[in-house]
């Protein structure tokens, strides 16, 4: 367990460093992506844009602030919105999801709570600091079931 948490933390740091090194401007994006980003960022402050590959599919992740809250989204190369993560208050999510998150956090400290939307599916993700003083995250469905998978259908394998 400790090894897997350490591995995840190392990957997260490496990904953060890679994203910082590849920060893009809207003008650097393909036209369809530019259009989608412009539509999605009306009234928002763009904090960072990065290019990433998830499940063999190239996507652009756009990190923004809207009214002081985090709102991040991914757009594919055709300009299609793939996933949206919006900061929200713990009290604004379904009771079962809130209860599951608070149970997981326990006596730790709750951090940012986000609504994660992919297509018609919605889940809730929360970052927290555990009793062990380490950072953790939990992703739950509206019914409070914990999951490791983001909402939506499983993307096709690169060879498909």
N, C-alpha and C positions, 0 to 999 in steps of 0.2 A: 504494500500500500504506500509506504513512504517513497519507494523508488518510483512508483507511477505518478505520485504527486510532484516529485522532484522533476521527473521527465516533462510533465505538463507545464510546470513553471518555466523550465529551460526553453521549451518550445515557444511559450508565450513571450518570453524575453527576446528570443531570436526573431520571432515574427514582428514584434514591436520595433526592433532595430531595423529589420528589413523594410518595414513600412515607412519608418522615418527616413530611410535612405532613398526611397522611391516616391516621395511626395510629389503629386502631380497638380497641375493647374487645370481648370476647366478647358482652357484652350488646347491642352495637350490630349484631350479625349477624342475618340471617334465622334463624328457628327451625331449619330443616333444617341450616344451616351451623353453628349453635351446637352441635347434637347431634354432628355429625361432628368438630368441633374438640374438644369435650369427650372424645370417644372416643379421638382421636388424641394428646391431650396428657396422658394419665394418666401421672403420674410425671415430667412435663416442666415446664420453666420457659418460659412464653411470653415471648419477647423483643419481638415486634412482630406486628401483624396489619394487613394492608393490602388494599385492594380494587384490582384491576387488570383490564385487558381484554387478552386474548391471542387473536389470530385472530378478533376480534369477539365473544368469549365472556367474560362477566364471571366472574372467579374471585377467591377470597380466598386470599392467601398468608399462611401462618402460619410465623413463624420461632421455633424453639424450641431449647432446650438440654436434652439428656438425658444424664445421667451425664457432664457436661462436654463433650459432643460436639454439634455442630450437627446439627439435624434440621429441615428445612423441608419444608412441603408446601402444595399448592394444592387447594382444594375449590371445586367449582362451586356455583352458586346453589341447586341441589337437594340439596346435601350430599354429592355424590359426590366421592371422592378422585380427583384428576386426576394428580398427580405427587408423588413423595416424593424428597427429596435428603437422604441421610444421610452424615455424615462417617465416613470409614473409614480404616484404615491401608493404605498402598500395598502392603504384603506380604499383605493379605487378599484382593486382587482377582486375577482370573485372570492367569496368567503372561504371556499374549500382550498383555493390556491394560496390565499393569505395564511390560512392555518398551517398548511404543509410547509410553507417557507419559514414561518415563525418557529415551527417545531424543529426544522433542520438547523436554524440559526441557534436555537436554544439560548444559552447564556452568553453567546457571542454578540457581536455588534453588527447589525444590519447596515448594509451600504446601499448602493443604488438598486432600485427595482425597475425592471423594464418589461414592457409589453413587446413580445416578439411575434410579428405577423409575417406569414409566408403564404401567399395565396389567400384562401378562405380560412386557414388555420391560425389560431392564436395560442401562444403559451406565455408564461411569465418567468422571467429570470431574475435572480437576485444575487448580488455579490455580498459577501459578509466576511467578517474576521471571526474565526472560531476561538474556542477556549485555548487552543494551542497557539494563538496569536498569528496564525497563518491565514492567508486569504483563500477563500473558497467561493464557489458559485453553485447555485442549484437552479434547475430548470424544471418547471412543473406545468402540467396541463390544467385547464380550467377546473377540472374535478379534483385537483390536488395530487394527482398521480405524478410521482417524480419520473423524469425521463432524461436520457442523455442525448436524444435526437431533437434537432430543431424541427419545427412544424413543417408540414407539407410532404409531398410525395418524395420518395428516395430518388435522387437524381440518377440518370443513366450512367453506366460505366463509360469511360472514354472510348472504348472499342465499339460501343453500340451506336 
